[in-house]
Amino acid sequence: MRLHEYQAKQIFSMHGIKVPKSAIAQTPEEVEKIARELGNKVVVKAQVLVGGRGKAGGVKKAESPEEAKEIAAKLLGSDIKGHKVEKVLVEEQLEIKKEYYAGYVVDKSRKLPTLIFSRMGGMDIEEIAAKYPDSIHKVYFDPLWGLQDYELRKSLFDAGFEGDEFKQMFRILKILADIAFRYEAELTEINPLVLTPEGLIAADARLNIDDNAIFRHPELAEMREATEVDPLEREARIRGLNYVRLGGEIGVIANGAGLAMATMDIIHLMGGKPANFLDTGGGLADPEKMKNCLLHVLKDPNVRTVFINIYAEITRCEKVAEGIVKALEEGGRKVPLVIKLVGTNEELGRKILEDYTTKSGVEIHFVDSIEEGAKKAVEIVGGFHGHSC
């Protein structure tokens, strides 16, 4: 779960990291009012869950409340990298003397929690690493022992930090690691962390929580609702479906996260764009599960075909087929289906689907491999314009 900037700053502030004075707004009038309260000069920031908002025009400085209102009128309701701007963060302008980068991440190559910091901030960490590799400093530490002060001190000394600058950076990095462990985060980041006359302040903030750990943090439930701006993803979570919307045209349904991701990868290699990730998980012995999965994928109007990739080892293929038929009978929208159905009773499952397509005229293509299925789905999208029944 990725939090909005304003949500991440709420948590960072609660744990002792300084953040700018700010307030959230959903109308231009609210923005104007907040700007007056903050001293007229503000920064208006679109709250969307994508990186690079500044480059995409989602972060604007305003020198007056009136200008802030005009900026908000353009930002609210606009589209930034496929995300609609529904709210903006209005912050006081800071007197910035210097910019830094500070963050925590799990380094998957080393399988270790890692603090990362740099004297260069304000751009993506990947960009900093590519252009100025020597400016990146990392502190790997044992998750069982936790971050030891001497490890962080040595790295900060080696990077040239001293005096008050050293003390403040040491404190902030320690807090970022503490937040990460407290909330089971995959990422905590401040970029830029800016030096002002009042000290180091988090001018931006990111906090990504491991989805599998959310149930242990009920205090984040309200924040989760606010991050789920996609109604299909929100509905899927409520209904217990492992679904992520990706914006392409080829729906993907597979039993198993690995199989679903492999299916998406091969569709991409074939030149197509997956519309979603959907892992059915267990429970396919009940046809209702497959029915619900297919009906949900078809709610996305961008979907022009669905590739159903099922390996039925414990599940029986005829139950999967029954679920597909139920979805096609109950749903008003029909698109061509590409189906790879392998495993227990696959001949019976295929016969059920063949009989149904003969009776109903629904277009179903049976394939024997993922590559064949991905190729067929991409071909269909290339020449199919969709229809409703």
Buried (B, 14 or more C-beta within 10 A) or exposed (E): BBBBBBBBBBBBBEEEBBBBEBBBBBBBEBBBBBBEEBEBBBBBBBBBBEEEBBEBEBBBEBEBBEBBBBBBBEBBEBEBEEBEBEBBBBBBBBEEEBBBBBBBBBEEEEEBBBBBBBBBBBBEBEEBBEEEEEBBBBBBBEEEEEBEEEBBBEBBEEBEBEEEBBBBBBEBBBBBBBBBBEBBBBBBBBBBBBBBEEEBBBBBBBBBBBBEBBEEBEEBEEBBEBBBBBEBBBBBBEEEBBBBBBEBBBBBBBBBEEBBBBBBEBBBEBEBBBBBBBBBBEBBEBBBBBBBBBBBBBBBEBBBBBBBBBBBEEBBBBBBBBBBBBBBEEBEBBBBBBBBBBBBBBEEBBBBBEEBBEEBEBBBBBBEEBEBBBBBBBBBBEEBEBEEE
